[in-house]
Amino acid sequence: MNEFIELRNHVYANESNYMYPHRFLDDYITKSKKIDFEERLVVNQIQKIKQLGRKNKLDEKELGELFSFLGVHSYTDRFIVDTVLKLSNDELKPIIEKITTDFLSQRQYSSQQLYHVLDVCMECDVDLLSDEDILFMLQKYKRDVELISNLLGYMDSFKRQGFKDTIYELVTVDYPDNLKIQMINLLGNLDSMETVDQSFVRENVINEKNKVFYDSYIRALASDSEFEKQGISIMQSMFYGDFEDSGKGNNGGLAVLLKSLGEEISKDSSVSHVFTITITQELTKPFISSYGDDHVFIRLPIYLDPSVSDPFIKRELFIKRFIGNFLKQAKIKPDVFHIRFLDNASRAVAHLAKELTKKLVFTLTPDPHRNMFDGSGQLKELGFNELIEKLNKIKIGDELIDTSDGIVGIGNAAVKKELEMYFPQLTDGKINRRMKMIGEGIQLDQSSDIEGVESYSARFAEFNKAHKEFFERPVILNVGRLSVLKGQIELLKAWSKSKLSETHNLLLIGGDLERPNKEEKRVIDFFEDYVKKHPQFKDRFIHKGAMSNLDIRLLEENIMKRDFDYPHIYLCSSVKEEFGIAILEAMSMEFLTLGPIKGGVKSYMSNGENGFLIDTSNWETIAKETENHLYDSKMNKEEFKRIQAAGQKTVSENFSINKISTEFVSFYLAVKGEENNEV
């Protein structure tokens, strides 16, 4: 019995998918430990918000009650604003104006409350702030970066003139670079970029770090070029990381996939452009980069608070408006928007697509669904805030299933059956007809880059010389961003505490060694401390920081040139993988590949045929099951080579980026309604 799946089926048999599953929340809390008074207050507010949300319209008292809840919790704030906007119409608009005017006139609000009231004003197109109000807010909340950003957005939305000197003064404050760029952009929008004092900008905004970004940003805004030619255009979002920083921070295999997928899709004669957007905090790279024929990568300078676990929840509507304004300024008109995460940034893009009456494609994965229960199927005991965060993502997934014009599942029919367990609404015929299962893919000929090969050969020679003895034994390789969920800590323990360390050396690649985030630093510190405590592994365990995808492929190629009695192994230690780009790349290089049994790897990997599926829950299971396959199975060298060759064949026949891109183009055309294409 799986309690989570039973609750999902129970809730969605009785409630609209648009409604927050408060019945699930109640059932969960009933089975969990006691919650405190403030947490119970949040639950009660959620229930009241959703009760009001079921109505067709609100009266003044009910709307006032919703506004009174603002500022208690970041997630209830999101649900309150969503409910107001969902029910907003011409009849409600005067009431919204009255409640908002009364609220603002008291000046007793917190910055959190004010932030969301500004959101309501902008979304409902009601300009209620006087000049005095704006000046008061800019001064009182000068140190609240998110509120200042939203207030600047308000001034931009309603083209509020008369604040030029005030904005220039704000630019001199020690704000993040992307907020300063928003200020300069506002000055340009209120008048023209030609009137902005460039000497002032050079002195107060541009620095050695952001100069490349700023210059390219201003050029892009001033350009009259239009991204138009025959064919459909695709906008795909990737709000985690950068194409050039794969393996650093929270930037994983998705960047590798979307970069190569965008390049291939843009080559198709049916496609005009592929635009990939991300949000950048480190303004060190150009605003716009081009890859391939017509693949355009756009780094949006949107400020996000790095101190909160879910920075998108508060900034959802700002993200939607920012992207919409940029598309208008740049004269980019996507036909299809493609989103890939259950988060509020993806939800922002989904709402923008619907506002622009464009088609929406959504890649569906059961995350966090798979992490809501333990190995026995019992609901996990989660902290209250973690629980609310996960349920918000579950709610977003259900909304996006309803609103999407096309749904993509990663993998094959077996994975689709698993998705149906977590998303009972997929069994509905109308929804099912909008869904297609498509795998992920890789570039199979990437190592053919002659200049890259020559450059890397020199670097590898140095690396090999410094670690000459390391490569005189078979290697266990693991590539990816550093994270507890990626299991590198467990892999190091599994290798060092088992027979694996007697036959193989361990090479881990990933992470930002120069500026690690908190989670990366935690993993790096563990590595360093572990080697200090176990000095016998000092020369047999290597951790290298993130490398470019080409460098990784060339490194794998060099490793595989060395033949031993035992095979070189690629071991993905993630607790689960939705698919696994790094796994496919290792299989294509003929590593003996081991992947997690949880997730989508089982859609293309079969035990003993083209690789091995193992339980990656902890170091003990990793060590035990890897030992079983490598030693206890009594397989000889030739049998391992047969499995390795089969793995390579699996990738070459099924997961080349060329094949995958053709499937995506066909799906996009079908979603758009082109003839001779069906979903």
C-alpha positions as CSV (number, residue, x, y, z in Angstrom):
1,M,0.0,0.0,0.0
2,N,1.3,3.5,-0.9
3,E,-0.3,6.1,1.3
4,F,0.6,9.0,-0.9
5,I,-0.9,7.5,-4.1
6,E,-4.0,6.5,-2.2
7,L,-4.4,10.1,-0.9
8,R,-3.8,11.5,-4.4
9,N,-6.5,9.3,-5.9
10,H,-8.9,10.2,-3.0
11,V,-8.4,13.9,-3.4
12,Y,-8.6,14.1,-7.2
13,A,-11.7,11.9,-7.3
14,N,-13.5,14.6,-5.3
15,E,-12.0,18.0,-6.1
16,S,-11.1,20.2,-9.0
17,N,-7.4,20.0,-10.0
18,Y,-7.3,23.8,-9.7
19,M,-8.0,23.6,-6.0
20,Y,-5.2,23.4,-3.5
21,P,-5.5,19.8,-2.0
22,H,-6.3,21.0,1.5
23,R,-8.0,17.6,2.1
24,F,-4.6,16.1,1.4
25,L,-3.0,18.6,3.8
26,D,-5.5,17.8,6.5
27,D,-5.1,14.0,6.1
28,Y,-1.3,14.4,6.1
29,I,-1.3,16.6,9.3
30,T,-3.7,14.1,11.0
31,K,-1.1,11.4,10.4
32,S,1.9,13.5,11.3
33,K,3.2,15.0,14.4
34,K,1.5,18.0,16.0
35,I,1.9,21.3,14.4
36,D,2.2,24.6,16.2
37,F,-0.3,27.4,16.4
38,E,1.2,29.5,13.6
39,E,1.3,26.5,11.3
40,R,-2.3,25.7,12.1
41,L,-3.2,29.3,11.3
42,V,-1.6,28.9,7.9
43,V,-3.6,25.7,7.2
44,N,-6.9,27.5,8.3
45,Q,-6.0,30.4,6.0
46,I,-5.4,28.0,3.1
47,Q,-8.8,26.4,3.6
48,K,-10.5,29.8,3.8
49,I,-8.7,31.1,0.7
50,K,-9.7,28.0,-1.3
51,Q,-13.3,28.2,0.0
52,L,-13.5,31.8,-1.4
53,G,-11.8,30.7,-4.5
54,R,-14.6,28.3,-5.3
55,K,-17.0,31.2,-5.6
56,N,-17.9,32.9,-8.9
57,K,-17.5,36.3,-7.4
58,L,-16.4,38.1,-4.1
59,D,-18.1,40.9,-2.2
60,E,-16.2,43.7,-0.5
61,K,-16.1,41.9,2.9
62,E,-14.7,38.7,1.4
63,L,-12.1,40.5,-0.6
64,G,-11.1,42.5,2.5
65,E,-10.7,39.2,4.4
66,L,-8.4,37.9,1.8
67,F,-6.2,41.1,1.9
68,S,-6.1,40.8,5.7
69,F,-4.3,37.4,5.4
70,L,-1.4,38.9,3.4
71,G,2.0,38.8,5.0
72,V,1.5,35.7,7.1
73,H,3.2,33.1,4.9
74,S,4.8,33.3,1.5
75,Y,2.7,30.5,0.1
76,T,-0.6,31.8,1.4
77,D,0.3,35.2,-0.1
78,R,0.7,33.5,-3.5
79,F,-2.7,31.7,-3.1
80,I,-4.4,35.0,-2.0
81,V,-3.2,36.9,-5.1
82,D,-4.0,34.0,-7.4
83,T,-7.5,33.8,-6.0
84,V,-8.1,37.6,-6.4
85,L,-6.8,37.5,-10.0
86,K,-8.8,34.4,-10.9
87,L,-12.0,36.0,-9.9
88,S,-11.2,39.5,-11.1
89,N,-13.6,41.0,-13.6
90,D,-15.1,44.3,-14.5
91,E,-17.6,43.9,-11.7
92,L,-14.9,43.2,-9.1
93,K,-12.5,45.8,-10.3
94,P,-14.1,48.8,-8.5
95,I,-14.1,46.7,-5.2
96,I,-10.4,45.9,-5.7
97,E,-9.7,49.5,-6.2
98,K,-11.6,50.5,-3.0
99,I,-10.0,47.8,-0.8
100,T,-6.5,48.6,-2.2
101,T,-6.9,52.3,-1.8
102,D,-8.1,51.9,1.8
103,F,-5.2,49.5,2.4
104,L,-2.6,51.9,1.0
105,S,-3.9,55.0,2.7
106,Q,-3.3,53.5,6.2
107,R,0.5,53.1,5.5
108,Q,0.5,50.4,8.2
109,Y,1.4,47.6,5.8
110,S,4.5,45.5,5.9
111,S,6.8,45.3,2.8
112,Q,5.6,41.7,2.2
113,Q,2.0,42.9,2.1
114,L,2.8,45.9,-0.1
115,Y,4.7,43.8,-2.6
116,H,1.7,41.7,-3.3
117,V,-0.7,44.6,-3.4
118,L,1.5,46.1,-6.1
119,D,1.2,42.8,-8.0
120,V,-2.6,43.0,-7.8
121,C,-2.5,46.6,-9.0
122,M,-0.3,45.8,-12.0
123,E,-2.2,42.7,-13.0
124,C,-5.6,44.4,-12.7
125,D,-4.3,47.5,-14.4
126,V,-5.2,49.9,-11.6
127,D,-2.8,52.8,-11.0
128,L,-3.6,53.8,-7.5
129,L,-0.4,55.3,-6.1
130,S,0.1,59.0,-5.8
131,D,3.6,60.5,-6.4
132,E,3.8,61.0,-2.7
133,D,3.0,57.3,-2.1
134,I,5.8,56.2,-4.5
135,L,8.4,58.5,-2.9
136,F,7.4,57.4,0.6
137,M,7.7,53.7,-0.4
138,L,11.0,54.2,-2.2
139,Q,12.5,55.8,0.9
140,K,11.0,53.6,3.6
141,Y,11.7,50.3,1.9
142,K,15.0,51.3,0.3
143,R,16.8,48.2,1.7
144,D,14.1,45.7,0.5
145,V,15.5,44.8,-2.9
146,E,12.5,42.7,-4.0
147,L,10.0,45.4,-3.1
148,I,12.1,48.1,-4.8
149,S,12.3,46.0,-7.9
150,N,8.5,45.5,-7.9
151,L,7.9,49.2,-7.3
152,L,10.2,50.0,-10.2
153,G,8.1,47.6,-12.2
154,Y,4.9,49.5,-11.1
155,M,6.4,52.8,-12.3
156,D,7.3,51.1,-15.6
157,S,3.9,49.5,-16.1
158,F,2.0,52.8,-15.6
159,K,4.7,55.0,-17.2
160,R,5.0,57.2,-14.1
161,Q,7.0,60.3,-15.0
162,G,8.7,62.7,-12.6
163,F,11.0,60.4,-10.7
164,K,14.2,60.7,-12.8
165,D,16.3,62.3,-10.1
166,T,15.1,59.8,-7.5
167,I,16.0,56.8,-9.8
168,Y,19.4,58.3,-10.4
169,E,19.9,58.6,-6.7
170,L,18.8,55.0,-6.2
171,V,21.4,53.8,-8.7
172,T,24.1,55.0,-6.4
173,V,23.0,52.7,-3.6
174,D,24.8,49.5,-3.1
175,Y,22.2,47.3,-4.9
176,P,22.8,44.1,-6.9
177,D,23.8,44.7,-10.5
178,N,20.6,43.3,-11.9
179,L,18.5,45.8,-9.9
180,K,20.6,48.7,-11.1
181,I,20.2,47.5,-14.7
182,Q,16.4,47.4,-14.1
183,M,16.7,51.1,-13.0
184,I,18.6,52.1,-16.1
185,N,16.1,50.2,-18.3
186,L,13.3,52.1,-16.5
187,L,14.9,55.4,-17.3
188,G,15.2,54.4,-20.9
189,N,11.5,53.2,-21.0
190,L,10.2,56.5,-19.4
191,D,12.1,58.6,-22.0
192,S,14.7,57.0,-24.2
193,M,18.0,55.2,-23.7
194,E,19.7,58.0,-25.6
195,T,18.8,60.4,-22.8
196,V,20.4,58.3,-20.1
197,D,23.6,59.8,-18.7
198,Q,26.2,57.3,-19.9
199,S,29.0,58.8,-17.9
200,F,26.9,58.3,-14.7
201,V,26.2,54.7,-15.8
202,R,29.9,54.0,-16.3
203,E,30.7,55.4,-12.9
204,N,27.8,53.8,-10.9
205,V,26.7,50.7,-12.8
206,I,29.3,49.2,-15.1
207,N,32.3,47.3,-13.6
208,E,34.8,44.9,-14.9
209,K,32.5,41.9,-14.0
210,N,29.3,43.1,-15.7
211,K,30.6,45.1,-18.6
212,V,30.1,42.4,-21.2
213,F,26.6,41.7,-20.0
214,Y,25.6,45.4,-19.8
215,D,26.9,46.4,-23.2
216,S,25.2,43.5,-24.9
217,Y,22.0,44.2,-23.0
218,I,21.9,47.8,-24.2
219,R,22.7,46.8,-27.7
220,A,19.9,44.2,-27.7
221,L,17.3,46.7,-26.5
222,A,18.4,49.3,-29.0
223,S,18.5,46.9,-32.0
224,D,15.8,47.0,-34.6
225,S,16.4,43.5,-35.8
226,E,13.5,41.1,-35.7
227,F,13.7,37.4,-35.1
228,E,11.4,36.5,-38.0
229,K,11.6,34.0,-40.8
230,Q,9.4,31.2,-42.1
231,G,8.5,28.5,-39.7
232,I,7.4,28.2,-36.1
233,S,9.5,29.6,-33.2
234,I,9.9,27.8,-29.8
235,M,10.5,29.4,-26.4
236,Q,11.9,27.0,-23.8
237,S,12.7,28.0,-20.2
238,M,15.6,26.8,-18.2
239,F,15.6,28.7,-14.9
240,Y,18.4,26.8,-13.3
241,G,21.9,27.6,-14.4
242,D,23.6,28.5,-17.7
243,F,24.8,26.6,-20.8
244,E,28.3,27.6,-20.0
245,D,28.2,26.5,-16.3
246,S,27.0,22.9,-16.5
247,G,27.9,21.0,-13.4
248,K,28.1,24.1,-11.2
249,G,25.5,25.0,-8.5
250,N,22.1,23.7,-9.4
251,N,23.0,23.5,-13.1
252,G,22.9,19.8,-14.2
253,G,22.2,17.8,-17.3
254,L,19.2,19.9,-18.4
255,A,21.6,22.6,-19.7
256,V,23.5,20.0,-21.8
257,L,20.2,18.7,-23.2
258,L,18.6,22.0,-24.0
259,K,21.7,23.4,-25.6
260,S,22.1,20.5,-28.0
261,L,18.4,20.0,-28.5
262,G,17.9,23.7,-29.3
263,E,20.7,23.6,-31.8
264,E,19.3,20.5,-33.6
265,I,15.6,21.7,-33.6
266,S,16.6,25.1,-35.0
267,K,18.2,23.3,-38.0
268,D,14.8,21.9,-39.1
269,S,13.2,23.7,-42.0
270,S,9.9,23.9,-40.2
271,V,11.4,25.9,-37.4
272,S,12.3,29.6,-37.4
273,H,14.1,30.0,-34.1
274,V,14.5,28.3,-30.7
275,F,14.8,30.7,-27.8
276,T,16.1,29.4,-24.5
277,I,15.6,31.7,-21.5
278,T,17.2,31.6,-18.1
279,I,17.5,33.9,-15.1
280,T,21.0,35.1,-14.2
281,Q,22.3,36.6,-11.0
282,E,26.0,36.6,-12.1
283,L,26.2,39.1,-14.9
284,T,29.5,37.9,-16.3
285,K,28.4,36.6,-19.7
286,P,26.6,38.3,-22.7
287,F,22.9,39.0,-22.4
288,I,22.3,37.0,-25.6
289,S,24.4,34.2,-27.1
290,S,23.7,32.2,-30.3
291,Y,24.3,28.5,-30.8
292,G,23.9,26.6,-34.0
293,D,21.8,28.0,-36.9
294,D,19.0,29.8,-35.0
295,H,19.2,28.8,-31.4
296,V,19.3,32.0,-29.2
297,F,20.1,31.8,-25.4
298,I,18.8,34.7,-23.4
299,R,20.0,35.5,-19.8
300,L,17.4,37.6,-18.1
301,P,18.7,39.9,-15.3
302,I,15.9,39.3,-12.8
303,Y,16.8,39.7,-9.1
304,L,16.0,36.7,-6.9
305,D,16.6,36.6,-3.1
306,P,19.4,34.0,-2.6
307,S,18.5,33.6,1.1
308,V,15.1,31.9,0.5
309,S,14.7,28.2,-0.5
310,D,12.0,29.0,-3.1
311,P,12.8,32.4,-4.6
312,F,10.2,32.0,-7.4
313,I,7.1,31.8,-5.2
314,K,7.1,35.6,-4.5
315,R,8.5,36.7,-7.8
316,E,6.2,34.7,-10.1
317,L,4.2,37.6,-11.5
318,F,7.2,39.8,-11.8
319,I,8.9,37.1,-13.8
320,K,5.8,36.8,-16.1
321,R,5.7,40.5,-16.7
322,F,9.5,40.8,-17.2
323,I,9.5,38.1,-19.9
324,G,6.5,39.5,-21.5
325,N,7.9,43.0,-21.7
326,F,11.2,41.7,-23.1
327,L,9.5,39.7,-25.8
328,K,7.6,42.8,-26.8
329,Q,10.7,45.0,-26.8
330,A,12.8,42.4,-28.8
331,K,9.9,41.7,-31.2
332,I,10.1,38.0,-30.4
333,K,6.8,36.1,-31.0
334,P,7.1,32.5,-29.9
335,D,4.4,30.1,-31.3
336,V,5.0,27.5,-28.6
337,F,6.3,27.8,-25.1
338,H,7.9,24.8,-23.5
339,I,8.3,24.5,-19.7
340,R,10.0,21.7,-17.8
341,F,9.7,22.2,-14.0
342,L,7.0,22.2,-11.3
343,D,7.8,25.6,-9.9
344,N,6.4,29.1,-9.9
345,A,8.8,30.4,-12.6
346,S,7.5,27.8,-15.0
347,R,3.9,28.6,-13.9
348,A,4.7,32.3,-14.8
349,V,5.7,31.3,-18.3
350,A,2.6,29.1,-18.6
351,H,0.3,32.1,-17.7
352,L,2.2,34.3,-20.1
353,A,1.7,31.8,-22.9
354,K,-2.0,31.8,-22.2
355,E,-2.2,35.6,-22.1
356,L,-0.5,35.8,-25.5
357,T,-2.9,33.0,-26.8
358,K,0.1,30.8,-27.7
359,K,0.5,27.1,-27.3
360,L,2.0,25.6,-24.1
361,V,4.0,22.3,-23.9
362,F,4.9,20.9,-20.5
363,T,7.4,18.2,-19.6
364,L,5.9,16.2,-16.7
365,T,7.9,14.5,-14.0
366,P,6.8,13.1,-10.7
367,D,9.0,15.4,-8.6
368,P,8.4,15.9,-5.7
369,H,5.8,13.1,-5.8
370,R,8.4,10.3,-5.5
371,N,9.9,11.9,-2.4
372,M,6.6,12.1,-0.4
373,F,6.8,8.5,0.9
374,D,9.4,6.1,2.2
375,G,10.5,2.7,1.0
376,S,7.5,1.0,2.6
377,G,5.0,3.4,1.0
378,Q,4.3,5.3,4.3
379,L,4.1,9.1,4.1
380,K,7.3,10.8,5.2
381,E,7.4,13.0,8.2
382,L,8.3,16.4,6.7
383,G,8.8,19.8,8.3
384,F,5.8,22.0,7.8
385,N,7.5,24.5,5.4
386,E,9.0,21.7,3.4
387,L,5.6,20.0,3.2
388,I,3.9,23.2,2.0
389,E,6.7,23.8,-0.6
390,K,6.2,20.3,-2.0
391,L,2.4,20.5,-2.1
392,N,2.7,23.8,-3.9
393,K,4.7,22.0,-6.6
394,I,2.2,19.2,-6.7
395,K,-0.6,21.7,-7.2
396,I,1.3,23.5,-10.0
397,G,1.8,20.1,-11.8
398,D,-1.9,19.5,-11.7
399,E,-2.7,23.0,-13.0
400,L,-0.2,22.6,-15.8
401,I,-1.7,19.3,-16.9
402,D,-5.0,21.0,-17.3
403,T,-3.8,24.1,-19.1
404,S,-1.1,22.6,-21.4
405,D,-1.8,22.0,-25.0
406,G,0.8,19.2,-25.1
407,I,2.4,17.1,-22.4
408,V,5.7,15.4,-22.7
409,G,6.8,12.4,-20.6
410,I,10.4,11.5,-20.4
411,G,10.9,7.9,-21.5
412,N,8.8,5.0,-22.7
413,A,5.4,3.4,-22.1
414,A,6.6,1.9,-18.8
415,V,7.5,5.3,-17.5
416,K,4.1,6.6,-18.6
417,K,2.4,3.9,-16.4
418,E,4.4,5.2,-13.5
419,L,3.4,8.8,-14.2
420,E,-0.3,7.7,-14.1
421,M,0.2,6.4,-10.6
422,Y,1.3,9.9,-9.4
423,F,-1.1,11.8,-11.7
424,P,-4.4,10.0,-11.7
425,Q,-5.9,12.6,-14.1
426,L,-3.7,11.2,-16.9
427,T,-6.1,8.3,-17.3
428,D,-8.6,10.8,-18.6
429,G,-8.9,10.2,-22.4
430,K,-8.9,13.9,-23.3
431,I,-5.7,14.5,-21.3
432,N,-4.0,11.3,-22.5
433,R,-4.5,12.3,-26.1
434,R,-2.4,15.4,-25.5
435,M,0.5,13.4,-24.1
436,K,3.6,12.0,-25.9
437,M,6.5,10.1,-24.4
438,I,9.9,11.3,-25.7
439,G,13.3,10.3,-24.4
440,E,16.3,12.6,-24.0
441,G,19.3,12.6,-26.3
442,I,22.9,13.4,-26.8
443,Q,25.3,14.5,-29.5
444,L,27.0,11.3,-30.7
445,D,29.8,13.0,-32.7
446,Q,30.8,15.8,-30.3
447,S,34.4,14.6,-29.9
448,S,35.0,15.4,-33.6
449,D,35.7,19.0,-32.8
450,I,39.3,19.1,-33.9
451,E,40.2,22.4,-32.2
452,G,38.6,21.1,-29.0
453,V,40.4,17.8,-29.2
454,E,43.8,19.4,-29.7
455,S,43.2,21.9,-26.8
456,Y,42.0,19.2,-24.5
457,S,44.8,16.7,-25.4
458,A,47.3,19.2,-24.0
459,R,45.3,19.7,-20.8
460,F,44.7,16.0,-20.4
461,A,48.4,15.3,-20.8
462,E,49.1,17.6,-17.9
463,F,46.4,16.1,-15.8
464,N,47.6,12.5,-16.7
465,K,51.2,13.4,-15.8
466,A,50.1,14.8,-12.4
467,H,48.1,11.7,-11.7
468,K,50.1,9.1,-13.7
469,E,49.5,6.2,-11.2
470,F,45.8,7.0,-11.0
471,F,45.1,6.0,-14.6
472,E,47.1,2.8,-14.3
473,R,44.0,1.2,-12.8
474,P,40.4,1.0,-13.9
475,V,38.3,4.1,-13.1
476,I,34.9,4.5,-11.5
477,L,33.6,7.8,-13.0
478,N,30.8,10.0,-11.8
479,V,29.8,13.4,-13.4
480,G,27.3,15.9,-12.3
481,R,26.5,18.9,-10.0
482,L,27.4,18.4,-6.4
483,S,24.3,17.6,-4.3
484,V,23.3,15.3,-1.5
485,L,20.6,13.9,-3.8
486,K,23.2,13.2,-6.4
487,G,24.8,10.8,-3.9
488,Q,28.5,11.6,-4.4
489,I,29.1,11.4,-0.6
490,E,27.5,8.0,-0.5
491,L,29.5,6.9,-3.6
492,L,32.8,7.9,-1.9
493,K,31.9,5.9,1.2
494,A,30.7,2.9,-0.9
495,W,33.9,2.8,-2.9
496,S,36.3,3.3,0.1
497,K,34.4,0.7,2.3
498,S,34.2,-2.1,-0.2
499,K,36.3,-4.2,-2.6
500,L,35.7,-1.6,-5.2
501,S,38.7,0.4,-3.9
502,E,40.9,-2.6,-4.4
503,T,40.3,-2.8,-8.1
504,H,39.3,0.7,-9.2
505,N,40.2,4.3,-8.6
506,L,37.4,6.9,-8.1
507,L,37.0,10.1,-10.2
508,L,34.2,12.6,-9.4
509,I,33.7,15.6,-11.6
510,G,31.4,18.5,-10.7
511,G,30.8,21.6,-8.7
512,D,32.0,25.2,-8.6
513,L,35.4,25.0,-6.7
514,E,35.9,28.8,-6.9
515,R,32.5,30.0,-5.7
516,P,30.7,27.0,-4.3
517,N,27.1,27.4,-3.0
518,K,26.2,26.0,0.5
519,E,25.4,22.6,-0.7
520,E,28.5,22.3,-2.9
521,K,30.7,23.5,-0.1
522,R,29.1,20.8,2.2
523,V,30.0,18.1,-0.3
524,I,33.5,19.5,-1.0
525,D,34.2,19.8,2.7
526,F,33.2,16.2,3.2
527,F,35.5,15.0,0.5
528,E,38.5,16.9,2.0
529,D,37.7,15.8,5.5
530,Y,37.2,12.2,4.4
531,V,40.6,12.0,2.7
532,K,42.3,13.6,5.7
533,K,40.8,10.9,7.9
534,H,41.6,8.1,5.3
535,P,45.0,9.1,3.8
536,Q,45.4,5.7,2.1
537,F,42.9,7.0,-0.5
538,K,44.7,10.3,-1.2
539,D,46.1,9.4,-4.6
540,R,43.3,7.1,-5.6
541,F,40.4,9.4,-5.3
542,I,40.2,12.6,-7.4
543,H,37.6,15.3,-7.3
544,K,37.7,17.8,-10.2
545,G,35.4,20.8,-10.6
546,A,32.9,21.1,-13.3
547,M,34.2,20.8,-16.9
548,S,32.6,21.6,-20.2
549,N,30.6,18.9,-21.9
550,L,33.2,18.5,-24.6
551,D,36.0,18.2,-22.1
552,I,34.1,15.5,-20.3
553,R,33.5,13.5,-23.5
554,L,37.2,13.8,-24.4
555,L,38.2,12.7,-20.9
556,E,35.9,9.7,-21.2
557,E,37.4,8.9,-24.6
558,N,40.9,9.0,-23.1
559,I,40.0,6.8,-20.1
560,M,38.4,4.2,-22.4
561,K,41.7,3.9,-24.4
562,R,43.2,2.0,-21.4
563,D,42.3,-1.6,-21.2
564,F,42.3,-3.6,-18.0
565,D,40.9,-7.0,-16.7
566,Y,38.1,-5.1,-15.0
567,P,36.0,-2.6,-17.0
568,H,35.9,1.1,-16.5
569,I,32.7,2.0,-14.7
570,Y,30.3,4.9,-14.9
571,L,28.3,4.9,-11.7
572,C,25.4,7.3,-11.3
573,S,24.8,7.6,-7.5
574,S,21.7,9.8,-7.6
575,V,18.9,8.8,-5.4
576,K,16.8,9.0,-8.6
577,E,17.2,10.3,-12.1
578,E,14.4,11.3,-14.4
579,F,16.5,10.2,-17.4
580,G,20.2,10.9,-17.1
581,I,22.1,12.7,-19.8
582,A,25.5,11.9,-18.2
583,I,24.5,8.2,-18.2
584,L,23.7,8.2,-21.9
585,E,27.0,9.9,-22.6
586,A,29.0,7.3,-20.6
587,M,27.1,4.4,-22.4
588,S,27.9,6.0,-25.7
589,M,31.6,5.8,-24.8
590,E,31.2,2.1,-23.8
591,F,31.7,2.5,-20.0
592,L,30.1,-0.3,-18.0
593,T,27.2,1.8,-16.7
594,L,25.3,1.5,-13.4
595,G,22.3,3.7,-12.8
596,P,19.7,4.2,-10.1
597,I,16.7,1.9,-10.1
598,K,14.5,4.8,-9.1
599,G,13.4,7.1,-11.9
600,G,13.5,6.9,-15.6
601,V,16.8,5.1,-16.2
602,K,15.0,1.8,-16.3
603,S,13.2,2.9,-19.4
604,Y,16.4,2.3,-21.4
605,M,18.7,0.2,-19.2
606,S,18.2,-3.5,-18.4
607,N,20.1,-5.5,-15.9
608,G,22.9,-7.6,-17.4
609,E,21.9,-6.6,-21.0
610,N,23.2,-3.0,-21.5
611,G,24.1,-2.0,-18.0
612,F,23.0,-2.5,-14.4
613,L,20.3,-0.9,-12.3
614,I,21.1,-0.6,-8.6
615,D,19.6,0.7,-5.4
616,T,21.3,4.0,-4.7
617,S,19.5,4.8,-1.4
618,N,22.8,4.8,0.6
619,W,26.4,3.7,0.5
620,E,25.7,0.2,1.7
621,T,23.3,-0.6,-1.1
622,I,25.6,1.1,-3.7
623,A,28.6,-1.0,-2.5
624,K,26.7,-4.3,-2.1
625,E,24.9,-4.2,-5.5
626,T,27.9,-3.0,-7.4
627,E,30.1,-5.7,-5.9
628,N,27.4,-8.3,-6.8
629,H,27.5,-7.3,-10.4
630,L,31.2,-6.8,-10.7
631,Y,32.6,-9.7,-8.7
632,D,29.9,-12.1,-7.6
633,S,28.3,-12.6,-11.0
634,K,31.4,-14.4,-12.2
635,M,31.2,-12.5,-15.5
636,N,34.4,-12.5,-17.4
637,K,36.0,-9.6,-19.4
638,E,34.3,-10.6,-22.7
639,E,30.9,-10.7,-21.1
640,F,31.3,-7.2,-19.6
641,K,32.4,-6.0,-23.1
642,R,29.3,-7.4,-24.6
643,I,27.2,-5.4,-22.1
644,Q,29.2,-2.3,-22.7
645,A,28.8,-2.7,-26.5
646,A,25.1,-3.2,-26.0
647,G,24.9,0.0,-24.0
648,Q,26.6,1.9,-26.8
649,K,24.2,0.4,-29.3
650,T,21.2,1.4,-27.2
651,V,22.3,5.1,-27.3
652,S,23.3,5.2,-31.0
653,E,20.0,3.6,-32.1
654,N,17.6,5.4,-29.8
655,F,19.0,8.5,-28.2
656,S,20.9,10.5,-30.8
657,I,19.9,14.2,-30.5
658,N,19.0,14.1,-34.2
659,K,16.3,11.5,-33.6
660,I,15.0,13.1,-30.5
661,S,14.9,16.6,-32.1
662,T,12.8,15.2,-35.0
663,E,10.3,13.8,-32.4
664,F,10.1,17.2,-30.7
665,V,9.6,19.2,-33.9
666,S,6.8,16.8,-35.0
667,F,5.2,17.3,-31.6
668,Y,5.5,21.1,-31.6
669,L,3.9,21.2,-35.1
670,A,1.1,19.0,-34.0
671,V,0.4,21.1,-30.9
672,K,0.4,24.2,-33.1
673,G,-2.1,22.5,-35.3
674,E,0.0,22.1,-38.4
675,E,-1.4,19.7,-41.0
676,N,0.0,16.1,-41.3
677,N,1.1,16.2,-37.7
678,E,-0.7,14.5,-34.8
679,V,0.0,14.5,-31.1
